Amino acid sequence: MDQFDVTYNFKVDGEKLTGTTSGPDGNPITLQNGVIKGGDLSFSMAMMGNDIKVTGKVKDDTITLSMPGMNGDGVMSFVLKKVQ
């Protein structure tokens, strides 16, 4: 599978999580229905014609995200590091 850099910009207001990322084509994607409670987060995003549900865990300056794999094959997980 091809690899590419991913950047997320998150904003937290209480338990509400909003933000953006960019798709494989470089176009911006708005995060929707975002919630963060303690170290758990979830949001959805429209990508390539599909509504993708993403879940994750926050620990220190690291976020681990999981989402369904392409074509429904398993789960894709990846780690985000906070830019200092």
N, CA, C and O atoms as a CHARMM CRD file, in Angstrom:
* protein
*
  336
    1    1 MET  N      0.84600  -1.17900   0.00000 PROA 1      0.00000
    2    1 MET  CA     0.00000   0.00000   0.00000 PROA 1      0.00000
    3    1 MET  C      0.88800   1.23700   0.00000 PROA 1      0.00000
    4    1 MET  O      1.93700   1.26200   0.64500 PROA 1      0.00000
    5    2 ASP  N      0.45700   2.26300  -0.73100 PROA 2      0.00000
    6    2 ASP  CA     1.20200   3.51500  -0.76000 PROA 2      0.00000
    7    2 ASP  C      1.16600   4.19300   0.59800 PROA 2      0.00000
    8    2 ASP  O      0.19400   4.06400   1.34200 PROA 2      0.00000
    9    3 GLN  N      2.22800   4.91500   0.91400 PROA 3      0.00000
   10    3 GLN  CA     2.29200   5.67300   2.15100 PROA 3      0.00000
   11    3 GLN  C      2.30100   7.14900   1.81700 PROA 3      0.00000
   12    3 GLN  O      2.82200   7.56000   0.78000 PROA 3      0.00000
   13    4 PHE  N      1.72100   7.94400   2.70200 PROA 4      0.00000
   14    4 PHE  CA     1.71200   9.39000   2.52100 PROA 4      0.00000
   15    4 PHE  C      1.61200  10.04800   3.88700 PROA 4      0.00000
   16    4 PHE  O      1.09700   9.46300   4.84000 PROA 4      0.00000
   17    5 ASP  N      2.11800  11.28100   3.96600 PROA 5      0.00000
   18    5 ASP  CA     2.04600  12.03100   5.21800 PROA 5      0.00000
   19    5 ASP  C      0.60800  12.46000   5.47200 PROA 5      0.00000
   20    5 ASP  O     -0.12500  12.80700   4.54600 PROA 5      0.00000
   21    6 VAL  N      0.22000  12.43000   6.73500 PROA 6      0.00000
   22    6 VAL  CA    -1.11700  12.83800   7.14800 PROA 6      0.00000
   23    6 VAL  C     -0.97100  13.89000   8.23400 PROA 6      0.00000
   24    6 VAL  O     -0.19300  13.72400   9.17400 PROA 6      0.00000
   25    7 THR  N     -1.72400  14.97100   8.09800 PROA 7      0.00000
   26    7 THR  CA    -1.73600  16.01400   9.11900 PROA 7      0.00000
   27    7 THR  C     -3.17100  16.21400   9.58100 PROA 7      0.00000
   28    7 THR  O     -4.07900  16.36200   8.76300 PROA 7      0.00000
   29    8 TYR  N     -3.36900  16.22000  10.88100 PROA 8      0.00000
   30    8 TYR  CA    -4.65700  16.55300  11.47100 PROA 8      0.00000
   31    8 TYR  C     -4.48700  17.83200  12.25400 PROA 8      0.00000
   32    8 TYR  O     -3.46500  18.04300  12.90600 PROA 8      0.00000
   33    9 ASN  N     -5.49800  18.68900  12.18900 PROA 9      0.00000
   34    9 ASN  CA    -5.56600  19.88900  13.01500 PROA 9      0.00000
   35    9 ASN  C     -6.80500  19.74100  13.88700 PROA 9      0.00000
   36    9 ASN  O     -7.93100  19.82700  13.39700 PROA 9      0.00000
   37   10 PHE  N     -6.59400  19.51800  15.18500 PROA 10     0.00000
   38   10 PHE  CA    -7.68700  19.30000  16.11800 PROA 10     0.00000
   39   10 PHE  C     -7.94100  20.55100  16.94100 PROA 10     0.00000
   40   10 PHE  O     -7.02300  21.31300  17.24400 PROA 10     0.00000
   41   11 LYS  N     -9.22800  20.75200  17.30400 PROA 11     0.00000
   42   11 LYS  CA    -9.61400  21.78800  18.25400 PROA 11     0.00000
   43   11 LYS  C    -10.57000  21.13500  19.25000 PROA 11     0.00000
   44   11 LYS  O    -11.53400  20.47500  18.86400 PROA 11     0.00000
   45   12 VAL  N    -10.28600  21.33200  20.53600 PROA 12     0.00000
   46   12 VAL  CA   -11.10300  20.74500  21.59400 PROA 12     0.00000
   47   12 VAL  C    -11.77600  21.86400  22.37200 PROA 12     0.00000
   48   12 VAL  O    -11.12700  22.82300  22.78900 PROA 12     0.00000
   49   13 ASP  N    -13.09500  21.73000  22.56600 PROA 13     0.00000
   50   13 ASP  CA   -13.87100  22.66300  23.37300 PROA 13     0.00000
   51   13 ASP  C    -14.73700  21.81800  24.29500 PROA 13     0.00000
   52   13 ASP  O    -15.80500  21.35000  23.89900 PROA 13     0.00000
   53   14 GLY  N    -14.27000  21.62200  25.53500 PROA 14     0.00000
   54   14 GLY  CA   -14.95600  20.70700  26.45200 PROA 14     0.00000
   55   14 GLY  C    -14.81500  19.28800  25.92100 PROA 14     0.00000
   56   14 GLY  O    -13.70200  18.77800  25.79200 PROA 14     0.00000
   57   15 GLU  N    -15.95100  18.64400  25.61000 PROA 15     0.00000
   58   15 GLU  CA   -15.92700  17.29300  25.03700 PROA 15     0.00000
   59   15 GLU  C    -16.14800  17.31000  23.52700 PROA 15     0.00000
   60   15 GLU  O    -16.21700  16.25500  22.89600 PROA 15     0.00000
   61   16 LYS  N    -16.25800  18.51200  22.94500 PROA 16     0.00000
   62   16 LYS  CA   -16.46800  18.63200  21.49800 PROA 16     0.00000
   63   16 LYS  C    -15.12300  18.67200  20.78000 PROA 16     0.00000
   64   16 LYS  O    -14.24400  19.46000  21.12800 PROA 16     0.00000
   65   17 LEU  N    -14.97400  17.81300  19.77500 PROA 17     0.00000
   66   17 LEU  CA   -13.75100  17.73200  18.97900 PROA 17     0.00000
   67   17 LEU  C    -14.08100  18.13400  17.54700 PROA 17     0.00000
   68   17 LEU  O    -14.96000  17.54500  16.91900 PROA 17     0.00000
   69   18 THR  N    -13.37500  19.13600  17.03300 PROA 18     0.00000
   70   18 THR  CA   -13.53000  19.55300  15.64700 PROA 18     0.00000
   71   18 THR  C    -12.14800  19.59600  15.01300 PROA 18     0.00000
   72   18 THR  O    -11.13500  19.44400  15.69500 PROA 18     0.00000
   73   19 GLY  N    -12.11600  19.80300  13.71100 PROA 19     0.00000
   74   19 GLY  CA   -10.82600  19.93000  13.05300 PROA 19     0.00000
   75   19 GLY  C    -10.87900  19.54300  11.59200 PROA 19     0.00000
   76   19 GLY  O    -11.94700  19.37900  11.00300 PROA 19     0.00000
   77   20 THR  N     -9.68800  19.40300  11.02200 PROA 20     0.00000
   78   20 THR  CA    -9.55300  19.05700   9.61600 PROA 20     0.00000
   79   20 THR  C     -8.37300  18.11300   9.42200 PROA 20     0.00000
   80   20 THR  O     -7.49800  17.98200  10.27800 PROA 20     0.00000
   81   21 THR  N     -8.38500  17.47200   8.28000 PROA 21     0.00000
   82   21 THR  CA    -7.25100  16.69500   7.80400 PROA 21     0.00000
   83   21 THR  C     -7.25700  16.83000   6.28900 PROA 21     0.00000
   84   21 THR  O     -8.06400  17.58100   5.74100 PROA 21     0.00000
   85   22 SER  N     -6.38500  16.12700   5.61800 PROA 22     0.00000
   86   22 SER  CA    -6.42700  16.13900   4.15300 PROA 22     0.00000
   87   22 SER  C     -6.41400  14.69900   3.64900 PROA 22     0.00000
   88   22 SER  O     -5.79100  13.81900   4.24400 PROA 22     0.00000
   89   23 GLY  N     -7.11100  14.48200   2.54700 PROA 23     0.00000
   90   23 GLY  CA    -7.20500  13.15400   1.96700 PROA 23     0.00000
   91   23 GLY  C     -5.98100  12.82400   1.14200 PROA 23     0.00000
   92   23 GLY  O     -5.08500  13.65300   0.98900 PROA 23     0.00000
   93   24 PRO  N     -5.94200  11.60800   0.60800 PROA 24     0.00000
   94   24 PRO  CA    -4.81000  11.18100  -0.22000 PROA 24     0.00000
   95   24 PRO  C     -4.59900  12.07700  -1.43400 PROA 24     0.00000
   96   24 PRO  O     -3.49300  12.16200  -1.96900 PROA 24     0.00000
   97   25 ASP  N     -5.68500  12.75600  -1.87100 PROA 25     0.00000
   98   25 ASP  CA    -5.58100  13.65700  -3.01200 PROA 25     0.00000
   99   25 ASP  C     -5.16400  15.06700  -2.61000 PROA 25     0.00000
  100   25 ASP  O     -4.99800  15.93400  -3.46800 PROA 25     0.00000
  101   26 GLY  N     -4.99300  15.30300  -1.29200 PROA 26     0.00000
  102   26 GLY  CA    -4.56700  16.61400  -0.79700 PROA 26     0.00000
  103   26 GLY  C     -5.70100  17.56700  -0.49100 PROA 26     0.00000
  104   26 GLY  O     -5.46100  18.64800   0.04700 PROA 26     0.00000
  105   27 ASN  N     -6.94100  17.19800  -0.81900 PROA 27     0.00000
  106   27 ASN  CA    -8.07700  18.07100  -0.53300 PROA 27     0.00000
  107   27 ASN  C     -8.42900  18.03700   0.95000 PROA 27     0.00000
  108   27 ASN  O     -8.32000  16.99200   1.59200 PROA 27     0.00000
  109   28 PRO  N     -8.85900  19.19600   1.50600 PROA 28     0.00000
  110   28 PRO  CA    -9.20400  19.24200   2.93400 PROA 28     0.00000
  111   28 PRO  C    -10.45400  18.42600   3.25100 PROA 28     0.00000
  112   28 PRO  O    -11.38400  18.34900   2.44800 PROA 28     0.00000
  113   29 ILE  N    -10.45500  17.82100   4.43700 PROA 29     0.00000
  114   29 ILE  CA   -11.58700  17.04200   4.93600 PROA 29     0.00000
  115   29 ILE  C    -11.92200  17.56400   6.32900 PROA 29     0.00000
  116   29 ILE  O    -11.04500  17.66500   7.18700 PROA 29     0.00000
  117   30 THR  N    -13.19400  17.89500   6.55100 PROA 30     0.00000
  118   30 THR  CA   -13.65500  18.38900   7.84800 PROA 30     0.00000
  119   30 THR  C    -14.06800  17.22000   8.72600 PROA 30     0.00000
  120   30 THR  O    -14.79900  16.33100   8.28900 PROA 30     0.00000
  121   31 LEU  N    -13.59600  17.22600   9.96500 PROA 31     0.00000
  122   31 LEU  CA   -13.99500  16.19900  10.93000 PROA 31     0.00000
  123   31 LEU  C    -15.39900  16.51900  11.42100 PROA 31     0.00000
  124   31 LEU  O    -15.71400  17.68100  11.67900 PROA 31     0.00000
  125   32 GLN  N    -16.24700  15.50000  11.55200 PROA 32     0.00000
  126   32 GLN  CA   -17.63700  15.68500  11.94700 PROA 32     0.00000
  127   32 GLN  C    -17.96600  14.82200  13.15500 PROA 32     0.00000
  128   32 GLN  O    -17.34500  13.78300  13.37800 PROA 32     0.00000
  129   33 ASN  N    -18.95000  15.26400  13.93200 PROA 33     0.00000
  130   33 ASN  CA   -19.46600  14.48900  15.07100 PROA 33     0.00000
  131   33 ASN  C    -18.35900  14.09800  16.04500 PROA 33     0.00000
  132   33 ASN  O    -18.39500  13.00700  16.61500 PROA 33     0.00000
  133   34 GLY  N    -17.38600  14.96600  16.23900 PROA 34     0.00000
  134   34 GLY  CA   -16.25200  14.65100  17.09300 PROA 34     0.00000
  135   34 GLY  C    -16.54400  14.77000  18.57500 PROA 34     0.00000
  136   34 GLY  O    -17.18300  15.72000  19.02700 PROA 34     0.00000
  137   35 VAL  N    -16.06400  13.78400  19.32400 PROA 35     0.00000
  138   35 VAL  CA   -16.23000  13.74900  20.77500 PROA 35     0.00000
  139   35 VAL  C    -14.91500  13.29300  21.39100 PROA 35     0.00000
  140   35 VAL  O    -14.26400  12.37800  20.88600 PROA 35     0.00000
  141   36 ILE  N    -14.53100  13.94200  22.48900 PROA 36     0.00000
  142   36 ILE  CA   -13.37500  13.48800  23.25800 PROA 36     0.00000
  143   36 ILE  C    -13.78700  13.43200  24.72300 PROA 36     0.00000
  144   36 ILE  O    -14.29000  14.40800  25.28000 PROA 36     0.00000
  145   37 LYS  N    -13.56600  12.27500  25.33500 PROA 37     0.00000
  146   37 LYS  CA   -13.88700  12.05600  26.74700 PROA 37     0.00000
  147   37 LYS  C    -12.70100  11.37900  27.38300 PROA 37     0.00000
  148   37 LYS  O    -12.38200  10.23500  27.06000 PROA 37     0.00000
  149   38 GLY  N    -12.04400  12.08300  28.28900 PROA 38     0.00000
  150   38 GLY  CA   -10.83300  11.53700  28.88900 PROA 38     0.00000
  151   38 GLY  C     -9.80300  11.30900  27.80300 PROA 38     0.00000
  152   38 GLY  O     -9.46200  12.23600  27.06900 PROA 38     0.00000
  153   39 GLY  N     -9.30100  10.09300  27.68900 PROA 39     0.00000
  154   39 GLY  CA    -8.31200   9.77100  26.67100 PROA 39     0.00000
  155   39 GLY  C     -8.89200   9.13500  25.42100 PROA 39     0.00000
  156   39 GLY  O     -8.14200   8.71600  24.54000 PROA 39     0.00000
  157   40 ASP  N    -10.23200   9.05300  25.32500 PROA 40     0.00000
  158   40 ASP  CA   -10.87700   8.43000  24.16600 PROA 40     0.00000
  159   40 ASP  C    -11.46600   9.49800  23.25000 PROA 40     0.00000
  160   40 ASP  O    -12.02200  10.49100  23.71800 PROA 40     0.00000
  161   41 LEU  N    -11.33900   9.28500  21.95000 PROA 41     0.00000
  162   41 LEU  CA   -11.93100  10.21800  21.00000 PROA 41     0.00000
  163   41 LEU  C    -12.57400   9.46100  19.85600 PROA 41     0.00000
  164   41 LEU  O    -12.23600   8.30900  19.58000 PROA 41     0.00000
  165   42 SER  N    -13.50500  10.12900  19.19600 PROA 42     0.00000
  166   42 SER  CA   -14.12700   9.57100  17.99700 PROA 42     0.00000
  167   42 SER  C    -14.60100  10.71900  17.12200 PROA 42     0.00000
  168   42 SER  O    -14.92700  11.79900  17.61300 PROA 42     0.00000
  169   43 PHE  N    -14.63400  10.47100  15.82500 PROA 43     0.00000
  170   43 PHE  CA   -15.16300  11.43100  14.86600 PROA 43     0.00000
  171   43 PHE  C    -15.45400  10.68100  13.57000 PROA 43     0.00000
  172   43 PHE  O    -15.05800   9.52800  13.40000 PROA 43     0.00000
  173   44 SER  N    -16.14000  11.34500  12.67800 PROA 44     0.00000
  174   44 SER  CA   -16.36500  10.77800  11.35300 PROA 44     0.00000
  175   44 SER  C    -15.88100  11.78200  10.32000 PROA 44     0.00000
  176   44 SER  O    -15.72500  12.96900  10.60300 PROA 44     0.00000
  177   45 MET  N    -15.64700  11.27800   9.11900 PROA 45     0.00000
  178   45 MET  CA   -15.21800  12.14800   8.02900 PROA 45     0.00000
  179   45 MET  C    -15.65700  11.52800   6.71700 PROA 45     0.00000
  180   45 MET  O    -15.69800  10.30600   6.57400 PROA 45     0.00000
  181   46 ALA  N    -15.98500  12.38600   5.76000 PROA 46     0.00000
  182   46 ALA  CA   -16.36000  11.93100   4.43100 PROA 46     0.00000
  183   46 ALA  C    -15.09000  11.86300   3.59200 PROA 46     0.00000
  184   46 ALA  O    -14.41200  12.87000   3.38900 PROA 46     0.00000
  185   47 MET  N    -14.77600  10.66100   3.10500 PROA 47     0.00000
  186   47 MET  CA   -13.55200  10.49500   2.31800 PROA 47     0.00000
  187   47 MET  C    -13.83900   9.56500   1.14300 PROA 47     0.00000
  188   47 MET  O    -14.31400   8.44400   1.32000 PROA 47     0.00000
  189   48 MET  N    -13.54500  10.04800  -0.04400 PROA 48     0.00000
  190   48 MET  CA   -13.72300   9.28600  -1.27700 PROA 48     0.00000
  191   48 MET  C    -15.12900   8.67600  -1.36800 PROA 48     0.00000
  192   48 MET  O    -15.29100   7.51400  -1.73800 PROA 48     0.00000
  193   49 GLY  N    -16.14100   9.48700  -1.02200 PROA 49     0.00000
  194   49 GLY  CA   -17.52800   9.06100  -1.13800 PROA 49     0.00000
  195   49 GLY  C    -18.04800   8.18500  -0.02000 PROA 49     0.00000
  196   49 GLY  O    -19.17100   7.68600  -0.09800 PROA 49     0.00000
  197   50 ASN  N    -17.25400   7.98900   1.02100 PROA 50     0.00000
  198   50 ASN  CA   -17.66900   7.14600   2.15300 PROA 50     0.00000
  199   50 ASN  C    -17.62700   7.94500   3.44800 PROA 50     0.00000
  200   50 ASN  O    -16.78700   8.82900   3.61200 PROA 50     0.00000
  201   51 ASP  N    -18.54100   7.62800   4.37200 PROA 51     0.00000
  202   51 ASP  CA   -18.51800   8.20600   5.71400 PROA 51     0.00000
  203   51 ASP  C    -17.69500   7.26400   6.58900 PROA 51     0.00000
  204   51 ASP  O    -18.11400   6.13900   6.86000 PROA 51     0.00000
  205   52 ILE  N    -16.53300   7.71900   7.02500 PROA 52     0.00000
  206   52 ILE  CA   -15.58400   6.89200   7.76700 PROA 52     0.00000
  207   52 ILE  C    -15.66300   7.23300   9.25400 PROA 52     0.00000
  208   52 ILE  O    -15.52200   8.39700   9.62800 PROA 52     0.00000
  209   53 LYS  N    -15.88800   6.22800  10.10500 PROA 53     0.00000
  210   53 LYS  CA   -15.88600   6.41400  11.56200 PROA 53     0.00000
  211   53 LYS  C    -14.49100   6.11100  12.08500 PROA 53     0.00000
  212   53 LYS  O    -13.92900   5.05000  11.81500 PROA 53     0.00000
  213   54 VAL  N    -13.94300   7.05500  12.83400 PROA 54     0.00000
  214   54 VAL  CA   -12.59200   6.93300  13.37100 PROA 54     0.00000
  215   54 VAL  C    -12.67300   6.95000  14.89200 PROA 54     0.00000
  216   54 VAL  O    -13.39900   7.76100  15.46700 PROA 54     0.00000
  217   55 THR  N    -11.93400   6.06100  15.54400 PROA 55     0.00000
  218   55 THR  CA   -11.83200   6.06000  17.00100 PROA 55     0.00000
  219   55 THR  C    -10.35700   6.18700  17.36500 PROA 55     0.00000
  220   55 THR  O     -9.47600   5.89000  16.55900 PROA 55     0.00000
  221   56 GLY  N    -10.10500   6.63300  18.58900 PROA 56     0.00000
  222   56 GLY  CA    -8.71300   6.77900  18.97200 PROA 56     0.00000
  223   56 GLY  C     -8.51200   6.93900  20.46100 PROA 56     0.00000
  224   56 GLY  O     -9.45500   7.05900  21.24300 PROA 56     0.00000
  225   57 LYS  N     -7.23800   6.93400  20.81800 PROA 57     0.00000
  226   57 LYS  CA    -6.80000   7.10400  22.20600 PROA 57     0.00000
  227   57 LYS  C     -5.71400   8.17800  22.23300 PROA 57     0.00000
  228   57 LYS  O     -4.83300   8.21600  21.37500 PROA 57     0.00000
  229   58 VAL  N     -5.79800   9.04700  23.23900 PROA 58     0.00000
  230   58 VAL  CA    -4.80800  10.09700  23.43900 PROA 58     0.00000
  231   58 VAL  C     -3.97900   9.74700  24.65700 PROA 58     0.00000
  232   58 VAL  O     -4.51700   9.41400  25.71300 PROA 58     0.00000
  233   59 LYS  N     -2.66100   9.82500  24.50600 PROA 59     0.00000
  234   59 LYS  CA    -1.76500   9.63900  25.64000 PROA 59     0.00000
  235   59 LYS  C     -0.57800  10.57500  25.45000 PROA 59     0.00000
  236   59 LYS  O      0.17400  10.45600  24.48300 PROA 59     0.00000
  237   60 ASP  N     -0.42400  11.50000  26.37700 PROA 60     0.00000
  238   60 ASP  CA     0.63400  12.50500  26.31200 PROA 60     0.00000
  239   60 ASP  C      0.54700  13.24000  24.96800 PROA 60     0.00000
  240   60 ASP  O     -0.49800  13.81200  24.66000 PROA 60     0.00000
  241   61 ASP  N      1.60000  13.24000  24.17300 PROA 61     0.00000
  242   61 ASP  CA     1.62300  13.93900  22.87900 PROA 61     0.00000
  243   61 ASP  C      1.39100  12.99600  21.70800 PROA 61     0.00000
  244   61 ASP  O      1.78900  13.29600  20.58300 PROA 61     0.00000
  245   62 THR  N      0.74200  11.84400  21.96500 PROA 62     0.00000
  246   62 THR  CA     0.51500  10.84200  20.93000 PROA 62     0.00000
  247   62 THR  C     -0.96400  10.49300  20.84200 PROA 62     0.00000
  248   62 THR  O     -1.64000  10.34600  21.86000 PROA 62     0.00000
  249   63 ILE  N     -1.45900  10.36200  19.61600 PROA 63     0.00000
  250   63 ILE  CA    -2.82700   9.91100  19.37400 PROA 63     0.00000
  251   63 ILE  C     -2.74400   8.68100  18.47800 PROA 63     0.00000
  252   63 ILE  O     -2.12400   8.72000  17.41600 PROA 63     0.00000
  253   64 THR  N     -3.37000   7.59100  18.90800 PROA 64     0.00000
  254   64 THR  CA    -3.46700   6.39100  18.08800 PROA 64     0.00000
  255   64 THR  C     -4.87900   6.33800  17.52300 PROA 64     0.00000
  256   64 THR  O     -5.84900   6.32200  18.28100 PROA 64     0.00000
  257   65 LEU  N     -5.00500   6.31000  16.19000 PROA 65     0.00000
  258   65 LEU  CA    -6.30300   6.29100  15.52500 PROA 65     0.00000
  259   65 LEU  C     -6.52300   4.95400  14.82900 PROA 65     0.00000
  260   65 LEU  O     -5.57700   4.32000  14.36000 PROA 65     0.00000
  261   66 SER  N     -7.78200   4.53700  14.77000 PROA 66     0.00000
  262   66 SER  CA    -8.17000   3.32400  14.05100 PROA 66     0.00000
  263   66 SER  C     -9.39200   3.63200  13.20000 PROA 66     0.00000
  264   66 SER  O    -10.28900   4.36400  13.61800 PROA 66     0.00000
  265   67 MET  N     -9.41300   3.05600  11.99000 PROA 67     0.00000
  266   67 MET  CA   -10.54800   3.21200  11.08700 PROA 67     0.00000
  267   67 MET  C    -10.64400   1.96000  10.22400 PROA 67     0.00000
  268   67 MET  O     -9.68400   1.19900  10.11300 PROA 67     0.00000
  269   68 PRO  N    -11.81300   1.75100   9.61200 PROA 68     0.00000
  270   68 PRO  CA   -11.94600   0.58000   8.74600 PROA 68     0.00000
  271   68 PRO  C    -10.93400   0.63600   7.60100 PROA 68     0.00000
  272   68 PRO  O    -10.63600   1.70900   7.07600 PROA 68     0.00000
  273   69 GLY  N    -10.41300  -0.52400   7.22500 PROA 69     0.00000
  274   69 GLY  CA    -9.48100  -0.59900   6.10900 PROA 69     0.00000
  275   69 GLY  C    -10.18100  -0.35000   4.78600 PROA 69     0.00000
  276   69 GLY  O    -11.40700  -0.42000   4.70100 PROA 69     0.00000
  277   70 MET  N     -9.41100  -0.06500   3.76700 PROA 70     0.00000
  278   70 MET  CA    -9.96000   0.16100   2.44100 PROA 70     0.00000
  279   70 MET  C    -10.71800  -1.08300   1.97500 PROA 70     0.00000
  280   70 MET  O    -10.28400  -2.20800   2.22300 PROA 70     0.00000
  281   71 ASN  N    -11.82600  -0.88100   1.31300 PROA 71     0.00000
  282   71 ASN  CA   -12.68100  -1.96700   0.82300 PROA 71     0.00000
  283   71 ASN  C    -13.19300  -2.84900   1.95300 PROA 71     0.00000
  284   71 ASN  O    -13.54200  -4.00700   1.72400 PROA 71     0.00000
  285   72 GLY  N    -13.24300  -2.30500   3.19500 PROA 72     0.00000
  286   72 GLY  CA   -13.74500  -3.06100   4.33000 PROA 72     0.00000
  287   72 GLY  C    -12.81300  -4.13600   4.84100 PROA 72     0.00000
  288   72 GLY  O    -13.22400  -4.99200   5.62400 PROA 72     0.00000
  289   73 ASP  N    -11.55500  -4.10600   4.40600 PROA 73     0.00000
  290   73 ASP  CA   -10.58000  -5.12800   4.80400 PROA 73     0.00000
  291   73 ASP  C     -9.93400  -4.76500   6.14500 PROA 73     0.00000
  292   73 ASP  O     -9.01700  -3.94500   6.18600 PROA 73     0.00000
  293   74 GLY  N    -10.40100  -5.36400   7.22900 PROA 74     0.00000
  294   74 GLY  CA    -9.77000  -5.19700   8.53200 PROA 74     0.00000
  295   74 GLY  C     -9.82200  -3.77900   9.05500 PROA 74     0.00000
  296   74 GLY  O    -10.74500  -3.02200   8.75600 PROA 74     0.00000
  297   75 VAL  N     -8.81100  -3.42800   9.84400 PROA 75     0.00000
  298   75 VAL  CA    -8.72100  -2.11800  10.48400 PROA 75     0.00000
  299   75 VAL  C     -7.36000  -1.51500  10.18300 PROA 75     0.00000
  300   75 VAL  O     -6.33400  -2.19300  10.25100 PROA 75     0.00000
  301   76 MET  N     -7.36700  -0.22600   9.84700 PROA 76     0.00000
  302   76 MET  CA    -6.10200   0.51600   9.68500 PROA 76     0.00000
  303   76 MET  C     -5.87400   1.31200  10.95700 PROA 76     0.00000
  304   76 MET  O     -6.77200   2.01100  11.42600 PROA 76     0.00000
  305   77 SER  N     -4.69100   1.20900  11.50900 PROA 77     0.00000
  306   77 SER  CA    -4.32800   1.99000  12.69700 PROA 77     0.00000
  307   77 SER  C     -3.07300   2.77200  12.39900 PROA 77     0.00000
  308   77 SER  O     -2.19600   2.31100  11.66800 PROA 77     0.00000
  309   78 PHE  N     -2.99000   3.96300  12.97000 PROA 78     0.00000
  310   78 PHE  CA    -1.78100   4.74800  12.81900 PROA 78     0.00000
  311   78 PHE  C     -1.61100   5.67500  13.99500 PROA 78     0.00000
  312   78 PHE  O     -2.56200   5.94700  14.72800 PROA 78     0.00000
  313   79 VAL  N     -0.39700   6.16000  14.17500 PROA 79     0.00000
  314   79 VAL  CA    -0.02600   6.97300  15.32300 PROA 79     0.00000
  315   79 VAL  C      0.29600   8.38500  14.85700 PROA 79     0.00000
  316   79 VAL  O      1.04800   8.58800  13.90300 PROA 79     0.00000
  317   80 LEU  N     -0.28600   9.35200  15.54900 PROA 80     0.00000
  318   80 LEU  CA    -0.00500  10.76800  15.28900 PROA 80     0.00000
  319   80 LEU  C      0.83700  11.32000  16.42900 PROA 80     0.00000
  320   80 LEU  O      0.60300  10.99600  17.59300 PROA 80     0.00000
  321   81 LYS  N      1.80100  12.14200  16.10000 PROA 81     0.00000
  322   81 LYS  CA     2.63600  12.79000  17.10500 PROA 81     0.00000
  323   81 LYS  C      2.40000  14.29300  17.02800 PROA 81     0.00000
  324   81 LYS  O      2.33200  14.86000  15.93700 PROA 81     0.00000
  325   82 LYS  N      2.27900  14.92700  18.16600 PROA 82     0.00000
  326   82 LYS  CA     2.07300  16.37300  18.22200 PROA 82     0.00000
  327   82 LYS  C      3.31800  17.08500  17.72400 PROA 82     0.00000
  328   82 LYS  O      4.43600  16.76400  18.12900 PROA 82     0.00000
  329   83 VAL  N      3.11600  18.05300  16.84300 PROA 83     0.00000
  330   83 VAL  CA     4.22800  18.85800  16.34500 PROA 83     0.00000
  331   83 VAL  C      4.60500  19.84700  17.43500 PROA 83     0.00000
  332   83 VAL  O      3.75000  20.56700  17.95000 PROA 83     0.00000
  333   84 GLN  N      5.87400  19.88200  17.78200 PROA 84     0.00000
  334   84 GLN  CA     6.33300  20.76200  18.86500 PROA 84     0.00000
  335   84 GLN  C      6.63300  22.15500  18.35100 PROA 84     0.00000
  336   84 GLN  O      7.03100  23.02600  19.12400 PROA 84     0.00000
